[in-house]
Amino acid sequence: ADTRIEVSVRLDSTQLRLRVVDNGPGVPAELLNDLGHPFKRSEHSNGYGLGLSICRKTAERAGGEIRFMNAETGGFIAELVLPLQS
């Protein structure tokens, strides 16, 4: 199957929501809650486990959050939610 990545942006009066969805295998359930925490990485990773942690902290400093989940139809979802300043 072809690799597919979908990016969508939603904007309403209070927040911006950026969602990235792929059609890969997703993330094992036991690792899903650890995503975005420093130095948490899979055994197949060759990184240090800091990239998603830095993204999470940056979003939190802006008053937002990053959510990670598996799609019900397969694949992985990363969603950034940021509040809009008034």
C-alpha positions in Angstrom: 0.0 0.0 0.0 1.1 3.5 -0.6 2.2 5.7 2.3 -0.3 8.4 3.0 -0.1 11.5 5.2 -3.0 13.8 5.6 -2.6 17.3 7.2 -5.7 19.3 8.2 -6.1 22.6 10.0 -9.3 23.8 11.8 -9.7 27.3 13.1 -12.6 28.5 15.2 -13.0 31.5 17.5 -11.0 30.0 20.4 -8.4 27.6 19.0 -6.3 26.3 16.1 -6.2 22.6 15.6 -3.5 21.0 13.4 -3.9 17.3 12.8 -1.5 14.9 11.0 -2.7 11.4 10.2 -0.8 8.6 8.5 -1.8 5.2 7.3 1.0 3.3 8.9 0.8 0.6 11.6 0.2 3.0 14.5 2.0 2.9 17.8 1.8 0.0 20.2 -0.6 0.8 23.0 2.0 0.3 25.7 4.2 3.1 24.1 1.4 5.5 23.2 1.2 7.2 26.7 5.0 7.7 26.8 5.1 9.7 23.6 6.2 13.3 24.2 8.1 12.5 27.4 11.8 13.1 27.4 14.1 10.1 26.5 11.2 7.8 25.8 11.8 6.1 22.5 11.2 2.7 20.9 14.0 0.1 20.6 13.9 0.8 16.8 14.7 4.5 17.2 18.1 5.9 16.6 17.3 9.2 18.2 17.5 10.5 21.8 13.7 10.7 22.4 13.7 14.5 22.7 11.9 15.7 19.5 8.3 15.1 20.6 9.2 16.2 24.2 10.4 19.5 22.9 7.3 19.9 20.7 5.0 19.0 23.7 6.8 21.6 26.0 6.6 24.3 23.3 2.9 23.7 22.9 2.3 23.8 26.7 4.2 27.0 27.0 1.8 28.5 24.4 -1.2 27.3 26.4 -1.9 24.4 24.1 -1.3 20.7 24.0 -0.2 17.9 21.7 -2.2 14.7 21.6 -1.1 11.3 20.2 -3.4 8.5 19.3 -4.0 5.6 17.0 -6.6 6.0 14.3 -9.5 3.5 14.6 -9.0 2.5 10.9 -5.3 2.0 11.4 -2.5 4.6 11.3 -1.4 7.3 13.8 -2.7 10.7 14.6 -0.7 13.7 16.1 -2.8 16.7 16.9 -1.6 20.1 18.0 -4.2 22.4 19.7 -3.3 26.0 20.4 -5.5 28.7 21.9 -6.1 31.9 20.0 -5.1 35.1 21.8 -7.9 37.6 22.1 
